[in-house]
Amino acid sequence: MPINRVHLTFSMLHPLYDALGFTWRRAGGLTIEGYRHVNEKPERFVQSPYYYLLSNNLQHLRRRIDLDGAIEFPIFEDLRKEKVTDYLAFVQTFGAGSVQGMMGSWSTDSIGGFSEDMIAALMRIQNHLAMAAKMAVLGRLANNMLTTYLGGDAGKRVLNGQIRRGDGETIRAALVMGDMRQSTVYAEKEGRQAYIDTLNEFFDAIAAPFNRNGGEIMSFLGDGFLAVYPCGRHKDPSKVACEAALSAVFEAQRRVSALNEERQSRNLSAVRYGIGLHVGNVMFGNVGLKDRLTFSAFGAAVNEVERLQSLTKKYATEVVASQAFSGYTDCEWGTLGEEKLRGVRQRFTVVSPKPATAASRVADIFSDTETDGLSEAEQVILLHRDAKKFESRLQVDRFRP
């Protein structure tokens, strides 16, 4: 069959994207585009054949593109440039009452367009195509939901079968614990919705960098978060993990500073925070009730980084770290003091980074990647590129496979 273009769009459950589109062209291969959630339907969609089908409760629409006459939909002008002669669009739900479904179109550049037999064949495979697409989408939906609520690595572990209480392993990791200061004051002063908005702005600014250079947000704890950078037990992998965590800290500080400037323009108070950094062995797995589990990192090192983070209040500084963590970095550090952490036998030397030199060395790692407005596929490519760039700058072995 002389198909020169196929487009399939699937609705999906995802915190950022409302749908995912795949377009295949005979001349250009496959492209993928994520469609973000928006308050109002974009004009591009409202003026599309798909919107016409949905609005009129129709299942398919066929139009000859090569015939003279007014352009019914803007996309037809683009299709004419691609020498398309005939176009068949369709809408297919994934079952009665389902809000999930598929929209698609078939195009040909054959002289005379599709024959009636071709149209009949395309209509016959529609249900089978929807069934195959549903199976593929369900797997992606499961992955999206687990990634959203558990994190990428934890989500993969659950999908791979680590679902029983006690399933897990012990790993070595650089640890980051962050917390927003005076959250109770914000909640009482701003009200429920304004406080939730502030909390989301805070997490967007401070937590996002740790998901972008090899780390993973393991959990959000009220107004705080725990991020991990898994690594091996040798010096080079530990150095990569700690350097990556530190670079994300400086990026987080830059982003929170920008957020506070923007909040000041809205006559809102600045958000304050504390970050603790540590490295050690953590248990990584399922804990909880037999029928209600959470997948997280826990153990002595997690307790220690939590205690370290709380010392940012005592020393009136935004970032503190253990000497064990600082020893794996090339940053300049200042010693704050010796501390006996609550519930921990050994004393800890507590240090704080000197940002003047460290920030200039690591901040540009993030400056090359701006994901606003990019498709999901483009973001994956950029993340992979920046991860490679980060490794080459540090000139050490990668700490994660």
N, C-alpha and C positions, 0 to 999 in steps of 0.2 A: 504494500500500500504506500503511495507516494506522500508520506507525512513529512513536512519540513519543520513543524513546530508543535510541541506539546507543552501545555501548562497544567499543573496540578497544585491546588492549594488546600491545605488541611487546617481546620480549626484545632486548637491545642490548649491544654491547661499549662500555663507558664506565667511566672510573675512579670515578665517583660514583654512577651510576645502573645498576640492574639491568634496568629496563624503563621504557618510556614509554607512558602511557595517554592515550587521546583519548576524551572523552565528548561526544556531541551530544545535545542535548535540543531538541525542537521549540519549547519556550517560552524556552529560555535560550541557545541557540546552542552553540558549541564551547568546551570547557575542556580544558586539557592538564595532566597531572601526571606528574612524574618520581618513580619508586620507587627509593629508595636501596638500596645494598648493605647487608645486615644479616647478622649471624652466624646468627640463627635466623629462620625464617619468621614474619612478624608474624601475630598472632591474626586480624586482619582478613582475611588471605589464607587461612589455614588453615580458616576458617569460611565460605569462599566457594564458589560453584558451580564455579569454575575449579579449585580444589584438589581438589574431589570428582571432577571429570573426570580430572585428571591421576593421582590416586591409584588410580582404578579403571580406568585405561586406556580411557576412553570418549572418543568424538569429539563428542558433543552431548548436551544435556539440555534437556528442555522441561517447564515447570511453569506451571499456571494459578495466577495470583496472586490472582484475584478470588474464588476459592472459599474457603469457610470451612474452618478447620482450623489445626493447629499450623504455626508459622513454621519452615520447614525450614532456611533460611539467613537470617542477620541482614539481609542486603541486601534480602530480600523485604519486610521491614517498611517500609523506605524506599521501595521501589517501590509499595507499596500507597498510601502517602501521595501519590505522584505519579499515582495513579489507573491504574496499570498493571494490565492484566487477564491478559496472557499474556507468557511470557518464554522465549526460546530462546538457550541458551549453546552455544558450540562451541570446540574446540581444533584448530588446524591447524599442522603443522610446515611448514618451508620446504623439505622434501625428505627423502628417506630418510637416516636417521642424523644429521640436522641437529639441533643444540642450539638453533638460532634458530627462532622461530616466532611465532604470533599466537594470542591468545585473544580472544574477543569475545562479544557478546550483542546480541540484538534484542528490543525491547519494544514492545508496543502497548497503547493505551488503548481500543481498539475493543470495544464490547459483544460478548461472546461470544468474544473473543480472536482469534488467528490462525485462518484457515481452513486446511484441509488443503492446498489449492492454494498458499496463501501459504507454509506451511512448506516445501513441496516446492520452491518458487521460491527461498527463502532458502538451502536446502541446495544447490541447483544452482549458485548463484553463489559458494559458499564457496571452491572451488578457484581461480576466477578472481579473487576478492577477495584471496586469499592471494598469488597471483602478482603482482598490482598492488602489494600492500603490501610484498612482498619487494623489488621494484625500488626502492620509495621508501625502505625501511629500509636496503638496501645502500648507497644514496647517503649516508644519514645515518651509517651505520657508518664509511664511508670518511672522512667529514668528522670524526667523533668521534675516530678513531684518529690522523688527521693533526693535528688540533687538540691532542690529548693529547701527542703526541711532538714536534711541531714548533712548536706555538703557533697561535693563531687566524689571524693574517694570513699567516704562512708556509704554513700548511695550505691556505688558500684559493689561494695562488699556485701550489702544487703541483697542486691540483685543476684549476686553470685552465691547466695545461700547462707550467709552468716545471719541467721534470723532467730536463733535460740539464745536464751539467757545463758551467759557465760562464754558465748562464741567471741573470739578476739585473739589478740596477741600483744606482746610487749615490744615496743619500738623505742628508738632513740629519736628525739626531736628537739628542735629549737621551739620555745614556747613564748607566746605573746598573750598577756592578759590586759585588756583595756576596760576602763570604767568611766562613766560620766559622773562628774562631781555635782553635788547638790540637786540631785534629780527630784527629791521630795519637794524642794522649794519650787522647782519648775512646775511640778504637777499641781501644787496648791495655787500657784500664782497664775498659771496659764489656762487651767482647765483641761479636761480630758483630751479633747480632740487636738488642741494646740500643743499639748504635751506629747501626744503620739506623733504629731508632725515634727516636733523638735527632735524627738528620739530617732525618727527615720532620717532626718537631715544629718544628725550626728553620726549614725551608722554609715550612711552613704559616704560621709567625709572620712571618718576614721577607720572603718573596718574594711572598706572596699579594696584598698591597696594590698591587703594580705591575701586576697584571693587572686591576685594578678601576677604574682611572680614566684609561684611554686608553693605557696602556703595554702592553708585551708581553714576556713572558719568552722570550728567544730560545734560551737553552740553559742547562742545569745542568752545571757544570764541576766534577765531584767534589763538594766541599762548598761550592761557590760557584755564582753565577748571573750572567747578563747580561740586563738588561732594556733595551728601547729605547722611546723616545717619538718617533716620526717627526714631522717638522715641515717647514715651508717655510723659505726662506732669509731671510725678512724678520723684523723685530723682533717683531711681534705673535705670529706662530705660534711663534717660538722661545721667547717669554716664556711662552706657554701650556704648551708642552712642559716647560720647566724648572720652572715652578711646580707642574705636575702631578707631576713626578718628586720634587720636594722634599716635597710634601704626602704622597706615599707613603712617603718616608723617615721622616717623623715618625710616621706611622701604624705603620710597621714597628718603630720603636723602642718605641712604646707596647706593641705586641703581644709583642715579645721580653721586655720588662720583666714583663709579665703571665705569660708562659711561665716565666720564671725564678722568680717567686714560687710558681708551681704546682710547679715541679721541686723547689724547696726543701722544700715540704711532703712530697715523696716522698723526701727525703734525697738528692737528686741534685744534682750540681754545676751551676752556672749556665753557659749558653752565651754565649760572647763572639764578637764579629764586627767586621768593618770594611766600610765602604761608601764607594765612590768615585763622584763625580759629574762629568760632563763633557758638552760639546756639540760636535758636529762632523760631518763627512761620513763616512759609512760605506758600504762595499760590502755589498749585501744579496743573497745568492743561493746557488747550488749550488757546492760545492767537494768534492774528494775523488777517489776512484778512478772510473774510467769506469762501473763497475757497483756502486759503493757510495758514495753521496753523503750529505752533510749540508747542510741549508739553514740558514744562519746569517748573522750580521753580522760583518764583519771589516774590517781596514784600520788605518790609523795611529791614528784616534781611539779604536778599541777597545783597541789596545795602550796608548795613553796613559791611558785610564781604569783599566786594569788596574794600571799603575804607580802611579797616584794612590791607588788603593785600598790598595796595599801600604804607603803612607806613614802609614796610620792606626796602624801598629805604631810607627813612629818617633816620632810625635807623641802617642801614647797617647790617641787619641780615636776615637770610633766612626765619625765621618763627616768626610770631606774633599772638597773640590771645587776645580775649576780656577776661575780668575778669570773665564774666558769664561762658565762656567756661572752663577756667582753674579751676574754683571752683568745677567742676564735675570730676576732675582727681586727681590722687595721685602723679602726677609729681611735681618736684620742679620747681618753676617759678621765674623769675626775673622781677621786674617792670621796664618798660621803660619810662613811663610818662603818663600824662593825656592829652587826645586829644579831640578836637572838630572836629568831622568828618563832612565833607562837606555835607550839606543838612540834618543833623541830629541834633535835639535839644540838647539831653543829651550829656554830656561829657563821654568819655570812658577811663577806666584805661587799658592801653595797656601793655601786658606782653609777655615774651618770655621764652620758655622752656629751662631748663638746661639739655642738652642731656646726660651728663655723667651718671646720675642715671637712667633717663627715658629710654634711649636706651637699657641699659642692661636688663631692666625689660620687654620691649615689643618686641625687635627686633626678638627674637627667635620664636615669633608667626608665622612669615612667613617662617622661615628657613626650616620647615618640608615639605613645598609644593613646589616642582619644577615640572612645568607642561610641560617643553619642551619634545617633543617626546611621550607624553601620549595621549591616545584617549580622545575624548570628554566625554565619559562615565566615564573614570577614573578621569578626572579633576573634574567632578561633585561630585564624591565620596570624593575626597580629600578636596574640598571646604567645603562639609558638615562636614567632620571630623574636619577640622581646626576651623570651626565656633563653634562646640561643645567644642573643646579644649579651645577656647578663653573664652567662657562663664564660664567654670568651673574654670578658673584661676581668673576671676574677682569675682566669687561667688555672682553674682547678677542675677536678672531675665532677661530673653531675652527681648530685646526691640522691636523685630519684630516677627510677627507670623510665 
